[in-house]
Amino acid sequence: MQLEFIPVEEFYFALTLAVRTLDDLEKPGLLAQVRSHLMTEYGQPSTVASGKQNTFNYVFRVLGVDNSPSPQLIVSISDYQDKLRLGSDYGWMLDPERKPIRTDNFSHREQFAQQLRSHLQQSLQLPLK
């Protein structure tokens, strides 16, 4: 698995309405640690969120993971109500009317979430498990 950061200038083109929550992680200090690491590593978030409950959202294209029949796979790392939220469109795609529908991969979302947490733990050196 490889993550390719999507900067704010490109975010609109990567936007998918099929991104859904994979996991909400709540550990003391985790949110601040992740925010600091992502800011150092990538700079400005992919989207600038306003409000107390959501202050950052880093979005990535995932390379090396099949999300057929969707042509791409998106992962987001954000904060929401003082929790670290991992989201993805894995197992979802947009129909011709741009409404999210489940794909055959939907039943494997938990496995993908575990794989993503493991990858982020190794690449960001953060205690996500």
Disulfide bonds with the S-S distance in Angstrom:
none
